[in-house]
Amino acid sequence: MRAFEGEVVQSEGLRYGRDYDVGDRVTCLYGQLRMDATITEISEDYGEGGVCRVHAVLSDGTYSLRRAVQLAAKRI
């Protein structure tokens, strides 16, 4: 299983919690590289002036049953 972490670029057309969340399948782009991955973890860091930076862990694998249940319970 491959996994990586990085900062998510926020834009008016793409917002965490509204357009994507943990468990969603997304396409990641880095230069000419392209990979479909699942968001497995998200953290938000607030800096000066309330600026929010979103960091995500993405993986091409699947969740454990325990993690899948936790994510489902969170969305209820």
C-alpha positions in Angstrom: 0.0 0.0 0.0 1.3 3.4 -0.9 0.5 6.5 1.2 1.6 10.1 1.3 0.9 13.3 3.1 0.6 16.9 1.9 -1.1 20.2 2.1 -4.3 20.5 0.2 -4.6 23.6 -1.9 -7.9 25.3 -1.0 -9.8 27.4 -3.5 -13.3 28.9 -3.6 -14.5 25.9 -5.7 -12.9 23.3 -3.4 -13.4 23.4 0.4 -12.8 20.8 3.1 -16.0 19.6 4.7 -18.1 20.9 1.9 -16.6 19.3 -1.3 -14.4 16.6 0.2 -13.9 14.7 3.5 -12.2 11.7 5.0 -13.1 8.6 3.0 -13.5 10.3 -0.3 -11.7 9.1 -3.4 -9.8 12.0 -5.1 -7.4 12.6 -7.9 -4.0 14.0 -6.8 -1.9 16.0 -9.2 1.8 16.9 -8.8 3.3 18.3 -11.9 2.8 15.6 -14.5 2.1 12.9 -11.9 -1.5 11.8 -11.4 -2.8 9.3 -8.8 -6.3 8.4 -7.6 -6.2 8.0 -3.8 -8.5 7.8 -0.8 -8.3 10.5 1.9 -7.6 8.5 5.1 -6.8 11.4 7.5 -7.2 15.1 7.6 -5.8 17.8 10.0 -6.4 21.5 10.1 -3.8 24.0 11.4 -4.8 27.6 12.1 -2.1 30.2 11.9 -2.0 34.0 12.3 -5.2 35.8 11.3 -7.2 32.6 11.4 -5.7 31.2 8.2 -6.4 27.5 7.9 -4.0 25.0 6.3 -5.5 21.6 5.6 -3.1 18.6 5.5 -4.3 15.2 4.3 -3.0 11.6 4.3 -3.9 9.8 1.1 -3.6 6.1 0.3 -4.2 3.8 -2.6 -5.2 1.1 -0.2 -8.3 0.3 1.8 -9.4 0.9 5.4 -9.4 -1.6 8.2 -13.0 -2.5 9.3 -12.5 -0.6 12.5 -11.5 2.6 10.7 -14.4 2.3 8.2 -16.9 2.0 11.1 -15.3 5.1 12.8 -15.7 7.1 9.6 -19.3 6.0 9.1 -20.2 6.9 12.7 -18.6 10.4 12.3 -20.9 11.2 9.4 -24.1 10.4 11.3 
